[in-house]
């Protein structure tokens, strides 16, 4: 009888273990599918190419270079265009046609490309741009851009975009947008840009265009 009781106890324990293990497996989130670069390229060609070129390279200075930008950052921006958190009528229309999967695919496609280097155009303001980018402006509590975007302009995935080589016209427009409050999807950048004057914004934008 004692052996039978032990056997029953063992069977019950085994069944309970299997039940808990099955429940644990069932509760595990499915692995996220890897982005499909081919689908991303198709979206880039069909939806984005008119403004950003087919592969996100150096198109119009009014539009951002997307090659080499962090995929997570691009997905975040597309989502905020779609929701209206980042206000841009053209991009809202484009992003609204994309599913979450589409956004991940096209962002991964752009991120997979090697961005071509840019260059600063204004020799007279390069020193000022470098000073602000690397050291900020202490008396106005403007932090160094390098603290978030890295000394080389590489940025931090998802949080802070890559700036190195970006069109100076585009960067200047975004800083002006933050300052004016027309671009409000980063409280941190709104606060920083609000303290900068036109010359400082131009200098920083031109300097980052030449970062490598």
HELIX and SHEET records of a PDB file:
HELIX    1   1 UNK A    2  UNK A   27  1                                  26    
HELIX    2   2 UNK A   37  UNK A   43  1                                   7    
HELIX    3   3 UNK A   44  UNK A   48  3                                   5    
HELIX    4   4 UNK A   49  UNK A   52  1                                   4    
HELIX    5   5 UNK A   71  UNK A   83  1                                  13    
HELIX    6   6 UNK A   89  UNK A   95  1                                   7    
HELIX    7   7 UNK A  100  UNK A  111  1                                  12    
HELIX    8   8 UNK A  126  UNK A  135  1                                  10    
HELIX    9   9 UNK A  138  UNK A  140  5                                   3    
HELIX   10  10 UNK A  146  UNK A  149  1                                   4    
HELIX   11  11 UNK A  168  UNK A  180  1                                  13    
HELIX   12  12 UNK A  187  UNK A  193  1                                   7    
HELIX   13  13 UNK A  198  UNK A  209  1                                  12    
END                                                                             
